[in-house]
Amino acid sequence: MENIKVNLPLTDDIVSGLKAGDSVLLTGYMYTGRDAAHKRLIELLDSKEDLPFDIKNQAIYYVGPAPAKPGYAIGPAGPTTSYRMDIYTPKLLEKGLKAMIGKGLRSNEVIDSMKKNNAVYFAAIGGAAALISKTIKSKEIICYEDLGAEAIHRLYVEDFPVIVAIDSKGNNIYDR
């Protein structure tokens, strides 16, 4: 199977062209976020406040990266189980989020919101945190530094390997 090279941020056309099972290499900027950061983002939206970054057409990687060794942008950066973000995800998709990267199943509510908002869910390979981190070329904290590893970071990645787990039509590799 050939890898599909995709540049971030995403467009509706790119998202619509991806199919469940596609092997993809992502290059560009993405954001990180886990439970605590997602909770804060939703609290901002519920208070009618702006998010600390423009989420439209962006990808969020569910990761809490380990500290970097000298000479590296980041330490091991393996995916977090995605379902923990499911209660927050539909509101972010409505605001224009185009992709999530993690591991494991998603709820029917998230999948329905993905179909409605033309978004995709990528699976990163769990257990390959050290290998994944080699594709991350830079990292900067965007907000919530007090959360430590769970702060929101902006990453620049080159050929970050993922698989389309759930496409924008709702086709799901976990159902096969």
DRENSEKOL-382436 format. One record per residue: residue number from 1; residue in one letter; x, y, z of N, C-alpha, C, O, CB in turn. Coordinates in Angstrom, 2 decimals, padded with zeros to 5 digits. Each point is the difference from the previous one (the first is absolute). Glycine has a CB too. Example, Ala and Ser with C-alpha at 12.3 -4.5 7.8 and 13.67 -1.06 7.14 Angstrom:
# DRENSEKOL-382436
> i|aa|n.px|n.py|n.pz|ca.px|ca.py|ca.pz|c.px|c.py|c.pz|o.px|o.py|o.pz|cb.px|cb.py|cb.pz
> 1|a|013.19|-005.69|007.80|-000.89|001.19|000.00|000.90|001.20|000.00|001.04|-000.02|000.66|-002.93|-001.15|000.59
> 2|s|001.54|002.22|-001.97|000.82|001.19|000.06|-000.77|001.09|000.73|000.51|001.11|000.17|000.67|-001.74|-002.32
//
This chain:
# DRENSEKOL-382436
> i|aa|n.px|n.py|n.pz|ca.px|ca.py|ca.pz|c.px|c.py|c.pz|o.px|o.py|o.pz|cb.px|cb.py|cb.pz
> 1|m|000.84|-001.18|000.00|-000.84|001.18|000.00|000.89|001.24|000.00|000.94|000.12|000.79|-002.79|-001.36|000.43
> 2|e|001.54|002.16|-002.11|000.77|001.24|-000.12|-000.51|001.03|001.00|-001.20|000.11|000.23|001.64|-000.59|-002.66
> 3|n|000.49|001.25|003.00|-000.38|001.07|000.91|-000.51|001.20|-000.79|000.53|000.34|-001.05|001.18|-001.13|002.71
> 4|i|-002.74|001.43|-001.14|-000.51|001.24|-000.56|000.63|001.13|000.78|-000.10|000.04|001.23|-002.11|-001.10|-001.95
> 5|k|002.88|001.97|000.02|000.61|001.14|000.67|-001.02|001.13|000.08|-000.59|000.39|-001.00|002.90|-001.05|000.17
> 6|v|-002.50|001.18|002.04|-000.99|001.04|000.25|000.67|001.14|000.76|000.70|-000.21|000.98|-002.58|-001.49|-000.94
> 7|n|001.65|002.92|-000.53|000.50|001.19|000.69|-001.07|000.57|000.91|-001.18|000.03|-000.34|002.71|000.48|-001.58
> 8|l|-001.10|-000.08|003.09|-000.87|000.66|000.97|000.18|001.51|-000.13|001.10|000.44|-000.31|-000.98|-002.43|001.90
> 9|p|-001.16|002.80|-001.36|-001.34|-000.39|000.42|-000.76|-000.68|-001.13|000.40|000.04|-001.16|-000.41|001.86|002.78
> 10|l|-001.10|-002.52|-001.25|-000.81|-000.76|-000.93|-001.02|000.89|-000.72|-000.32|001.09|000.45|000.63|-003.11|001.00
> 11|t|-000.79|001.51|-002.57|-001.10|000.64|-000.72|-001.15|-000.99|-000.09|000.19|-001.20|000.21|001.41|002.67|-001.56
> 12|d|-002.78|-000.98|001.05|-001.15|-000.89|-000.17|000.26|-001.03|-001.10|-000.37|-001.16|000.15|-001.15|002.99|000.63
> 13|d|002.15|-001.41|-001.87|000.27|-000.93|-001.11|000.93|-001.13|000.43|-000.23|-001.16|-000.33|-000.09|003.03|-001.28
> 14|i|001.37|-001.52|002.36|000.93|-001.05|000.47|-000.73|-000.96|000.92|000.10|-001.22|-000.17|001.84|002.81|-000.02
> 15|v|-002.68|-001.05|001.15|-000.72|-000.86|000.96|-000.98|-000.91|-000.73|-000.07|-001.19|000.30|000.30|002.97|001.48
> 16|s|-000.97|-001.24|-002.72|-000.99|-000.79|-000.74|000.63|-001.11|-000.82|-000.63|-001.02|-000.25|-000.81|003.03|000.16
> 17|g|002.70|-001.81|-000.33|000.68|-001.00|-000.82|000.64|-001.13|000.78|000.41|-001.00|-000.59|-000.02|002.79|-001.01
> 18|l|-000.29|-001.65|002.91|000.61|-001.05|000.81|-001.01|-001.08|000.34|-001.15|000.29|000.31|002.76|001.38|000.64
> 19|k|-001.17|-002.91|-001.01|-000.88|-001.15|000.26|000.54|-000.82|001.16|001.21|-000.11|000.20|-001.88|000.05|-002.63
> 20|a|-000.24|-000.52|003.19|000.39|-000.87|001.11|000.99|-001.05|-000.49|-000.24|-000.66|-001.02|-002.00|001.02|002.15
> 21|g|003.34|-000.50|-000.41|001.04|-000.95|-000.36|001.17|000.63|-000.75|001.06|-000.62|-000.11|-002.81|-001.09|000.04
> 22|d|001.57|002.94|-000.45|001.11|000.65|-000.70|001.17|000.22|000.95|-000.20|000.36|001.16|-001.42|000.76|-002.71
> 23|s|002.82|-001.33|001.06|001.23|000.28|000.73|000.46|001.39|-000.43|000.19|000.27|-001.19|000.46|-002.75|001.34
> 24|v|-000.45|003.37|000.83|000.24|001.41|-000.28|001.26|000.47|000.72|000.29|-000.43|001.12|-002.76|000.82|-001.43
> 25|l|003.21|000.50|-000.34|001.14|000.68|000.61|-000.35|001.49|000.05|-000.18|000.63|-001.03|001.86|-002.37|000.18
> 26|l|-001.76|002.28|002.07|-000.38|001.39|000.20|001.24|000.88|000.14|000.96|-000.35|000.68|-003.09|-000.39|000.43
> 27|t|002.10|001.90|-001.78|001.06|000.99|000.13|-000.63|001.36|000.22|-000.92|000.39|-000.72|002.48|-001.74|-000.75
> 28|g|-001.06|002.08|002.46|-000.50|001.33|000.29|-000.20|000.17|001.50|000.57|-000.74|000.81|-001.69|000.84|-003.05
> 29|y|000.31|000.89|002.60|-000.25|000.29|001.41|-001.26|-000.69|000.50|-001.02|-000.04|-000.70|002.16|002.24|000.42
> 30|m|-001.06|-002.74|001.49|-001.15|-000.57|000.69|000.08|000.42|001.46|001.02|000.50|000.46|-001.14|-002.49|-002.05
> 31|y|-000.97|001.79|002.29|-000.06|000.36|001.42|-000.15|-001.26|000.83|-000.47|-001.03|-000.48|-000.55|003.27|-000.08
> 32|t|001.43|-002.14|001.83|-000.18|-001.11|000.93|-001.09|000.37|000.99|-000.28|001.18|000.22|002.70|-001.89|-000.47
> 33|g|-003.03|-000.28|000.84|-000.98|000.25|001.03|-000.54|-001.30|000.56|-000.27|-000.95|-000.73|-000.33|003.10|-000.37
> 34|r|000.46|-002.16|002.41|-000.61|-001.14|000.67|-001.17|000.48|000.84|-000.47|001.13|-000.18|002.66|-002.37|000.22
> 35|d|-002.65|000.42|000.86|-001.22|000.24|000.77|-000.08|001.39|000.63|-000.95|000.74|-000.25|000.92|-003.16|000.69
> 36|a|001.03|002.77|000.36|-000.06|001.25|000.75|-000.03|001.21|-000.93|-000.74|000.95|000.25|001.96|-002.05|001.63
> 37|a|-000.44|001.07|-002.93|000.01|001.11|-000.96|-001.33|000.08|-000.74|-000.53|001.10|-000.21|003.03|-001.34|-000.06
> 38|h|-003.04|-000.90|-000.13|-001.30|-000.02|-000.69|-001.09|000.60|000.90|-000.84|000.77|-000.47|001.56|-002.81|-000.84
> 39|k|-000.69|001.69|002.56|-000.99|000.53|000.94|000.07|001.53|000.03|-001.03|000.67|-000.02|001.20|-002.77|001.42
> 40|r|001.03|002.64|-001.36|000.16|001.46|000.01|-000.47|000.63|-001.31|-000.62|001.07|000.01|002.56|-001.33|001.56
> 41|l|-001.65|-000.37|-002.69|-000.46|000.53|-001.29|-001.52|000.09|-000.04|-000.56|000.99|-000.46|002.60|-001.94|-000.66
> 42|i|-002.70|-000.09|001.59|-001.46|-000.03|000.00|-000.56|001.04|000.97|-001.02|000.63|-000.29|001.05|-003.07|-000.32
> 43|e|000.61|002.62|001.74|-000.43|001.05|000.94|000.06|001.37|-000.66|-000.88|000.83|000.22|001.69|-002.22|001.72
> 44|l|000.24|001.65|-002.74|000.09|001.26|-000.74|-001.16|000.14|-000.98|-000.64|001.05|-000.07|003.14|-001.09|000.31
> 45|l|-002.76|-001.01|-001.00|-001.10|000.04|-000.97|-001.33|000.21|000.70|-000.83|000.78|-000.46|002.13|-002.28|-001.07
> 46|d|-001.52|000.80|002.64|-001.25|000.14|000.75|-000.17|001.42|000.56|-001.12|000.46|000.19|001.25|-002.89|000.39
> 47|s|001.00|003.11|-000.33|-000.04|001.38|000.51|000.01|001.02|-001.14|000.11|001.20|000.23|001.08|-001.97|001.83
> 48|k|-001.32|000.27|-003.32|-000.01|000.87|-001.19|001.32|000.75|-000.18|000.02|001.11|-000.55|-002.49|-000.86|000.82
> 49|e|003.57|-000.85|000.19|001.32|000.60|-000.16|000.72|-000.66|-001.17|-000.36|-001.10|-000.42|000.46|001.63|002.90
> 50|d|000.92|000.16|-002.99|000.80|-000.54|-001.09|000.95|-001.08|000.52|000.44|000.05|001.15|-000.60|002.15|-002.37
> 51|l|000.45|-003.16|000.36|001.00|-001.00|000.32|001.39|000.63|-000.10|000.16|001.00|-000.70|-001.66|-002.87|-000.14
> 52|p|002.50|001.31|001.53|001.34|000.58|-000.02|000.75|-000.21|-001.32|001.11|000.51|-000.17|-001.06|-000.89|002.61
> 53|f|-000.62|-000.36|-003.37|000.55|-000.17|-001.34|-001.16|-000.24|-000.95|-001.08|-000.41|000.41|003.28|-000.54|000.49
> 54|d|-001.97|001.21|-002.18|-001.04|-000.18|-001.01|-000.09|-001.49|-000.33|000.93|-000.58|-000.56|-000.54|002.91|-000.39
> 55|i|-001.50|-002.93|001.30|-000.17|-001.46|-000.14|-000.46|-000.40|-001.41|000.05|-001.18|-000.35|-000.59|001.07|002.79
> 56|k|000.10|001.06|-003.23|-000.55|-000.30|-001.33|001.05|-000.71|-000.87|001.11|000.49|-000.18|-002.65|001.51|000.36
> 57|n|001.15|-003.15|-000.71|000.80|-000.84|-000.90|001.22|-000.65|000.67|000.87|-000.52|-000.69|-001.62|002.01|-001.14
> 58|q|000.80|-001.46|003.14|001.16|-000.52|000.71|-000.18|-001.46|000.43|-001.09|-000.57|-000.07|001.55|002.88|000.87
> 59|a|000.66|-002.89|-000.38|000.04|-001.36|000.56|000.46|000.09|001.44|000.91|000.77|000.32|-000.43|-001.80|-002.61
> 60|i|-001.10|000.25|003.16|000.43|-000.11|001.40|000.48|-001.43|000.23|-000.71|-000.97|-000.28|-000.93|002.77|001.04
> 61|y|002.85|-001.91|-000.23|000.61|-001.28|000.34|-000.19|-000.20|001.49|000.45|000.82|000.81|001.25|-000.67|-002.69
> 62|y|-002.37|-001.23|002.25|-000.24|-000.33|001.40|001.28|-000.62|000.58|000.21|-001.21|-000.10|-002.71|000.86|-000.33
> 63|v|003.33|001.19|001.03|001.30|-000.44|000.49|000.43|000.89|001.16|-000.33|001.18|000.05|000.97|-002.03|-002.35
> 64|g|000.07|000.25|003.22|000.68|000.73|001.07|001.47|-000.34|-000.13|000.47|-000.94|000.64|-002.51|000.91|000.92
> 65|p|002.77|000.77|-002.38|001.39|-000.39|-000.31|000.90|-000.02|001.22|-000.15|000.81|000.92|-000.17|000.14|-003.17
> 66|a|001.25|-001.87|002.23|001.02|-000.08|001.05|001.05|001.08|-000.25|000.11|000.52|-001.11|-000.49|-003.02|001.39
> 67|p|001.15|002.85|000.76|001.05|001.01|-000.19|001.00|-000.43|-001.07|000.28|-001.19|-000.18|-000.54|001.88|002.58
> 68|a|000.77|000.30|-003.12|000.95|-000.27|-001.07|001.41|-000.20|000.56|000.38|000.63|000.98|-001.78|000.73|-002.56
> 69|k|002.14|-002.24|000.95|001.42|-000.13|000.29|000.72|001.14|-000.71|-000.52|000.55|-000.97|000.35|-003.10|001.23
> 70|p|001.35|002.92|000.19|000.74|001.07|-000.68|000.15|-000.29|-001.50|000.35|-001.11|-000.40|000.89|001.58|002.54
> 71|g|-001.50|000.55|-002.95|000.13|-000.15|-001.44|-001.26|-000.46|-000.71|-000.02|-000.09|-001.22|002.36|-000.39|001.63
> 72|y|-003.39|000.19|000.35|-001.27|-000.45|-000.59|-001.10|001.02|000.29|000.04|000.69|001.02|000.67|-003.12|-000.76
> 73|a|-001.68|002.53|-001.17|-001.12|000.93|000.19|-000.96|-000.49|001.07|-000.68|000.80|000.65|000.90|-000.12|-003.04
> 74|i|-000.29|-002.00|002.58|-001.02|-000.59|000.87|000.48|-001.37|000.46|000.84|-000.62|-000.64|-002.69|001.88|-000.56
> 75|g|001.31|-001.71|002.31|000.28|-001.36|000.44|-001.00|-000.96|-000.62|-000.74|000.39|-000.91|001.69|000.48|003.07
> 76|p|-000.99|-002.10|-001.70|-000.98|-000.95|-000.52|-001.40|000.61|000.01|-000.42|000.61|000.98|001.85|-002.52|-000.18
> 77|a|-002.15|001.72|-001.91|-001.28|000.69|-000.19|-001.03|-000.94|-000.61|-000.44|000.18|-001.13|001.65|002.00|000.84
> 78|g|-001.60|-003.18|001.06|-000.98|-000.97|-000.47|-001.42|000.48|000.23|-000.24|000.84|000.87|001.86|-002.65|-000.43
> 79|p|-002.57|001.28|-001.19|-001.39|000.44|000.09|-000.69|-000.43|001.29|000.31|-001.04|000.58|-000.39|000.94|-003.04
> 80|t|-000.85|000.95|002.88|-000.85|-000.27|001.15|-001.32|-000.60|-000.49|-000.42|000.26|-001.12|001.50|001.64|002.44
> 81|t|-001.72|-002.68|-000.48|-001.30|-000.58|-000.32|-001.01|001.12|-000.25|-000.20|000.86|000.85|000.72|-002.90|000.54
> 82|s|-001.13|002.01|-002.55|-000.80|001.12|-000.49|-001.37|000.15|000.64|-000.49|001.13|000.12|001.68|-001.41|-002.22
> 83|y|-001.82|-000.79|002.52|-001.38|000.10|000.47|-000.13|000.95|001.19|-001.09|000.50|000.27|000.71|-002.83|-001.07
> 84|r|001.49|002.58|001.51|-000.07|000.91|001.14|-000.31|001.44|-000.43|-000.45|000.80|000.82|002.08|-002.26|000.38
> 85|m|-001.41|001.78|-002.47|-000.30|001.34|-000.51|-001.38|000.06|-000.66|-000.41|001.07|-000.46|002.86|-000.70|000.12
> 86|d|-003.16|-001.48|000.28|-001.27|-000.06|-000.74|-001.05|000.98|000.50|-000.79|000.50|-000.80|001.29|-002.87|000.36
> 87|i|-000.54|002.66|001.73|-001.02|000.93|000.50|000.27|001.43|-000.47|-000.91|000.82|-000.01|000.58|-002.30|002.01
> 88|y|001.56|001.78|-002.39|000.38|001.35|-000.43|000.04|000.16|-001.53|-000.18|001.10|-000.51|001.49|-000.91|002.62
> 89|t|-001.09|-001.27|-002.81|000.33|000.05|-001.42|-001.08|000.61|-000.89|000.35|000.82|-000.85|001.02|-002.80|001.27
> 90|p|-002.66|001.65|-000.29|-000.97|000.59|-000.92|000.01|001.53|-000.04|-000.16|000.59|-001.07|-001.23|-002.59|001.47
> 91|k|001.57|002.65|000.75|000.03|001.48|000.00|001.21|000.52|-000.75|-000.08|001.03|-000.67|-001.12|-001.01|002.87
> 92|l|002.33|-000.71|-002.11|001.19|000.43|-000.72|-000.16|-000.25|-001.51|000.46|000.81|-000.81|000.94|-001.30|002.85
> 93|l|-002.04|-000.61|-002.40|-000.27|-000.26|-001.41|-000.91|001.08|-000.59|000.18|000.42|-001.14|000.10|-002.89|001.54
> 94|e|-001.26|002.90|000.38|-000.90|001.06|-000.46|000.75|001.31|-000.23|-000.42|000.82|-000.81|-001.45|-001.91|002.06
> 95|k|002.96|001.29|-000.54|000.81|001.21|-000.15|001.03|-000.11|-001.13|000.74|000.94|-000.26|-001.05|-000.51|002.69
> 96|g|000.35|-001.59|-003.11|000.86|-000.13|-001.16|001.16|-000.96|000.12|000.77|-000.15|-000.96|-001.40|002.39|000.51
> 97|l|000.79|-002.91|001.60|001.04|-001.02|000.12|-000.20|-001.04|-001.10|-001.12|-000.47|-000.20|001.30|000.84|002.72
> 98|k|000.89|-000.73|-003.23|-000.12|-000.94|-001.12|000.55|-001.38|000.28|-000.37|-000.96|-000.68|000.52|002.90|-000.79
> 99|a|000.74|-002.07|002.47|000.59|-001.32|000.24|000.39|-000.16|001.46|000.41|000.94|000.67|000.42|-001.00|-003.03
> 100|m|-000.97|-001.17|002.80|000.48|-000.41|001.31|000.94|-001.18|-000.21|-000.20|-000.81|-000.91|-001.92|001.62|002.08
> 101|i|003.15|-000.90|-000.33|000.98|-001.08|-000.10|000.10|-000.63|001.39|000.27|000.69|000.98|001.03|000.46|-002.89
> 102|g|-001.50|-002.45|001.97|000.08|-000.69|001.27|000.02|-001.50|-000.21|000.54|-000.50|-000.99|-001.72|002.38|002.10
> 103|k|000.58|-002.59|-000.16|-000.12|-001.45|-000.16|-001.33|-000.43|000.61|-000.50|000.60|000.95|003.03|-000.92|-000.87
> 104|g|-003.09|-000.73|-000.65|-001.22|-000.59|000.53|-001.28|000.54|-000.61|000.01|000.87|-000.87|001.23|-001.19|002.94
> 105|l|-002.33|-000.24|-001.58|-001.35|000.28|-000.51|-000.47|001.40|000.32|000.52|000.66|000.91|-001.03|-003.06|-000.67
> 106|r|-000.49|002.87|-001.00|-000.68|001.27|000.24|-001.49|-000.29|000.16|-000.50|-001.01|-000.49|002.24|002.34|-000.83
> 107|s|-002.43|-000.44|002.02|-001.44|-000.17|000.24|-000.80|000.28|-001.27|000.48|000.65|-000.93|-000.15|-000.01|003.34
> 108|n|-001.56|-001.14|-002.42|-000.89|000.28|-001.13|-000.26|001.50|-000.14|-000.13|000.50|-001.12|-000.94|-002.75|001.44
> 109|e|001.00|002.96|000.80|-000.20|001.45|-000.05|001.16|000.69|-000.72|-000.23|000.91|-000.80|-001.08|-001.03|002.95
> 110|v|002.53|-000.29|-001.88|001.16|000.58|-000.67|-000.03|-000.34|-001.48|000.23|000.87|-000.84|001.12|-001.04|002.97
> 111|i|-001.64|-001.07|-002.47|-000.03|-000.41|-001.41|-001.09|000.77|-000.74|000.23|000.44|-001.13|000.61|-002.74|001.75
> 112|d|-002.01|002.46|-000.02|-001.07|000.79|-000.64|000.45|001.44|-000.22|-000.29|000.58|-001.04|-001.44|-002.05|002.11
> 113|s|002.42|002.04|-000.09|000.49|001.37|-000.13|001.10|000.10|-001.07|000.09|001.00|-000.70|-000.66|-000.59|003.13
> 114|m|001.39|-001.44|-002.54|001.01|-000.03|-001.06|-000.65|000.02|-001.36|000.44|000.73|-000.90|001.11|-001.99|002.41
> 115|k|-002.60|000.46|-001.69|-000.70|-000.03|-001.29|-000.64|001.36|-000.29|000.09|000.50|-001.12|-000.53|-002.97|001.40
> 116|k|-000.20|003.05|000.71|-000.66|001.30|-000.16|001.00|001.11|-000.33|-000.30|000.89|-000.79|-001.48|-001.64|002.40
> 117|n|002.97|000.70|-001.00|000.98|001.07|-000.11|001.18|-000.33|-000.91|000.98|000.75|-000.03|-001.66|-000.06|002.30
> 118|n|000.61|-001.80|-003.01|001.05|-000.41|-000.93|001.37|-000.04|000.68|000.90|000.77|-000.33|-002.23|000.22|-001.55
> 119|a|001.46|-001.91|002.82|001.25|-000.15|000.74|000.47|-001.45|-000.06|-000.75|-000.89|-000.42|000.11|002.79|001.94
> 120|v|001.86|-002.13|-001.11|000.62|-001.32|-000.07|000.68|-000.31|001.34|000.48|000.90|000.69|-000.15|-000.67|-003.21
> 121|y|-000.29|-001.51|002.85|000.70|-000.47|001.20|001.13|-000.91|-000.45|-000.23|-001.02|-000.65|-001.87|001.19|002.09
> 122|f|003.33|000.22|-001.08|001.18|-000.79|-000.32|000.42|-000.80|001.21|-000.08|000.48|001.14|000.80|001.23|-002.84
> 123|a|-000.26|-002.92|001.46|000.61|-000.81|001.06|001.51|000.09|-000.15|000.54|-000.20|-001.08|-002.54|-001.38|001.17
> 124|a|002.67|001.88|001.02|001.45|-000.08|000.05|000.32|-001.33|000.69|-000.83|-000.54|000.74|001.16|003.11|-000.65
> 125|i|000.82|-003.08|-000.33|000.34|-001.32|000.50|000.46|000.08|001.45|001.04|000.59|000.30|-000.41|-001.32|-002.61
> 126|g|-001.42|000.14|003.21|000.38|-000.08|001.40|001.23|-000.88|000.15|000.18|-000.95|-000.76|-002.56|001.29|001.47
> 127|g|003.22|-000.03|000.27|001.21|-000.79|000.23|001.18|000.45|-000.85|001.10|-000.54|000.13|-002.56|-001.35|000.46
> 128|a|001.23|002.87|-001.46|001.07|000.48|-000.88|000.36|001.45|000.32|000.40|000.76|-000.88|-001.18|-002.33|-000.91
> 129|a|000.64|001.95|003.06|000.18|001.40|000.40|001.36|000.56|-000.38|000.09|001.14|-000.46|-001.65|-001.57|002.33
> 130|a|002.62|-000.34|-001.68|001.33|000.50|-000.32|000.17|000.18|-001.51|000.64|000.95|-000.44|000.27|-002.10|002.49
> 131|l|-001.49|000.24|-002.84|000.08|000.14|-001.46|-000.82|001.18|-000.49|000.46|000.76|-000.86|-000.12|-003.23|000.67
> 132|i|-001.54|002.64|000.73|-000.85|001.12|-000.39|000.71|001.32|000.30|-000.07|000.93|-000.80|-001.99|-002.32|001.22
> 133|s|002.71|001.47|000.72|000.64|001.26|000.41|001.07|000.45|-001.00|000.29|001.20|-000.08|-000.74|-001.79|002.47
> 134|k|001.03|-000.32|-003.15|001.02|000.37|-000.99|-000.60|000.79|-001.16|000.74|000.67|-000.72|000.56|-002.71|001.34
> 135|t|-002.62|001.98|-000.82|-000.64|000.77|-001.07|-000.38|001.40|000.47|-000.39|000.84|-000.82|-000.47|-002.98|-000.15
> 136|i|000.97|002.41|002.27|-000.36|001.30|000.57|001.25|000.86|000.04|000.96|-000.30|000.72|-002.84|-000.72|000.68
> 137|k|001.87|002.09|-002.19|001.20|000.81|-000.19|000.05|001.22|000.92|001.09|000.50|000.30|-001.05|-001.26|-002.64
> 138|s|-001.19|001.25|002.79|000.00|001.12|000.95|-001.24|-000.06|000.86|-001.01|-000.61|-000.36|002.33|002.03|-001.25
> 139|k|-001.23|-000.76|002.78|-001.09|000.01|000.96|000.03|001.33|000.73|001.05|000.44|000.46|-000.98|-002.96|-000.20
> 140|e|-001.25|003.15|-000.15|-000.11|001.21|000.81|-001.30|-000.05|000.78|-001.02|-000.47|-000.50|002.39|001.80|-001.16
> 141|i|-001.34|-000.84|002.89|-001.21|000.03|000.82|-000.87|001.15|-000.47|000.47|001.13|-000.13|000.74|-002.14|002.12
> 142|i|-002.49|000.72|-002.23|-000.98|001.01|-000.42|-000.75|000.54|001.20|-000.21|001.20|000.13|-000.02|-002.34|-002.36
> 143|c|-000.19|000.23|003.13|-000.75|000.43|001.18|-000.05|-001.13|001.03|000.34|-001.15|-000.28|-001.72|002.72|-001.14
> 144|y|000.93|-001.20|002.62|-000.20|-000.92|001.12|001.29|-000.66|000.46|000.04|-001.20|000.27|-002.33|000.78|-001.11
> 145|e|003.36|001.22|000.91|001.30|-000.50|000.43|-000.07|-000.67|001.37|000.77|-000.91|000.30|000.31|002.71|-001.64
> 146|d|-002.02|-001.35|002.18|-000.15|-000.58|001.34|-000.39|-001.48|-000.05|000.12|-000.69|001.01|-000.78|002.94|-000.18
> 147|l|000.20|-002.73|-001.97|-000.38|-001.41|-000.14|001.20|-000.91|-000.29|-000.16|-001.21|-000.13|-002.08|001.97|-000.68
> 148|g|003.42|-000.19|000.70|001.19|-000.81|-000.26|-000.08|-000.68|-001.35|-000.21|000.65|-001.02|000.48|-001.01|003.48
> 149|a|-000.10|-000.95|-002.47|-000.02|-000.76|-001.26|-001.34|000.11|-000.71|-000.08|-000.22|-001.21|001.73|-001.36|002.18
> 150|e|-002.72|001.93|-000.23|-001.32|000.11|-000.62|-000.31|001.42|-000.50|-001.11|000.26|-000.45|000.36|-002.09|001.95
> 151|a|001.73|002.74|-001.44|-000.18|001.33|-000.59|-000.26|-000.17|-001.50|000.33|-001.03|-000.58|001.18|002.11|002.33
> 152|i|-002.09|-000.07|-002.35|-000.18|-000.04|-001.46|001.28|000.50|-000.64|000.46|001.11|000.25|-002.98|-000.75|-000.06
> 153|h|003.08|-001.22|-001.03|001.22|000.31|-000.75|-000.34|000.11|-001.48|-000.97|-000.58|-000.48|002.40|-000.61|002.19
> 154|r|-000.63|001.94|-002.42|-000.05|000.04|-001.46|001.24|-000.75|-000.47|001.12|000.38|000.31|-002.41|001.86|-000.41
> 155|l|001.06|-003.30|-000.65|001.09|-000.84|-000.50|000.17|000.22|-001.49|-000.98|000.21|-000.72|000.54|-001.91|002.51
> 156|y|001.67|001.65|-002.26|000.25|-000.09|-001.43|000.49|-001.42|-000.26|000.98|-000.44|000.59|-000.42|002.94|-000.84
> 157|v|-001.26|-003.20|-000.64|000.32|-001.39|-000.29|000.34|-000.18|-001.48|-000.48|000.74|-000.86|-001.04|-001.48|002.73
> 158|e|002.35|-000.24|-002.14|000.33|-000.39|-001.37|-000.21|-001.50|-000.14|000.64|-000.79|000.69|001.04|002.70|-000.92
> 159|d|-002.57|-002.28|-000.68|-000.31|-001.41|-000.26|-000.40|-000.75|001.26|000.48|-001.11|000.26|001.11|001.18|-002.17
> 160|f|-002.48|000.53|002.67|-000.56|-000.59|001.21|-000.95|-001.12|-000.42|-001.00|000.28|-000.66|001.21|001.93|001.96
> 161|p|000.06|-003.48|-000.93|-000.77|-001.12|-000.53|-001.32|-000.26|000.75|-000.01|-000.14|001.22|002.17|-000.84|-001.92
> 162|v|-003.25|000.94|-000.04|-001.31|-000.30|000.56|-000.79|-000.86|-000.99|000.36|-000.13|-001.16|-000.34|002.30|002.48
> 163|i|-001.10|-002.73|-000.81|-000.94|-000.76|-000.82|-001.36|000.64|000.17|-000.38|000.36|001.12|001.71|-002.52|-000.90
> 164|v|-002.07|002.31|-001.30|-001.37|000.52|000.12|-000.83|-001.08|000.68|-000.30|-001.03|-000.59|000.53|002.51|-001.51
> 165|a|-000.59|-001.23|003.35|-000.79|-000.96|000.76|-001.48|000.17|-000.28|-000.73|-000.99|-000.15|002.49|000.98|001.93
> 166|i|-002.21|001.27|-001.85|-001.40|000.30|-000.32|000.02|001.15|-000.99|000.53|001.07|000.30|-001.41|-001.87|001.98
> 167|d|000.29|000.59|-003.45|000.00|001.06|-001.00|-001.22|000.90|000.15|-000.85|-000.23|000.86|002.12|-001.27|-002.42
> 168|s|-001.35|002.52|000.73|-001.05|001.01|000.12|-001.39|-000.53|-000.37|-001.00|000.70|000.19|002.72|001.01|-000.69
> 169|k|-001.78|-002.91|-000.04|-001.31|-000.64|-000.30|-000.44|-000.92|001.12|-001.10|-000.55|-000.04|001.62|000.68|-002.39
> 170|g|000.36|-000.32|003.44|-000.31|-000.87|001.12|000.50|-001.42|-000.15|-000.22|-000.83|000.88|-001.73|002.22|-000.53
> 171|n|002.64|-001.68|-001.46|000.60|-001.34|-000.18|001.09|-000.17|001.06|000.80|000.90|000.23|-001.30|-000.92|-002.74
> 172|n|000.51|-001.15|003.14|000.76|-000.18|001.22|000.80|-001.29|-000.05|-000.58|-001.08|-000.14|-001.15|002.38|001.40
> 173|i|003.06|-001.21|-001.14|000.82|-001.21|-000.05|-000.28|-000.92|001.19|000.26|-001.21|-000.07|001.50|002.49|-001.15
> 174|y|-002.28|-000.73|002.30|-000.29|-000.82|001.18|-001.24|-000.87|-000.19|-000.24|-000.92|000.78|001.30|002.66|000.63
> 175|d|-001.85|-001.44|-002.45|-001.19|-000.79|-000.29|000.29|-001.15|-000.95|-000.86|-000.86|-000.21|-000.49|002.89|000.58
> 176|r|002.55|-002.06|-000.94|000.32|-001.03|-001.00|000.39|-001.30|000.65|000.30|-000.97|-000.69|000.44|002.74|-000.86
//
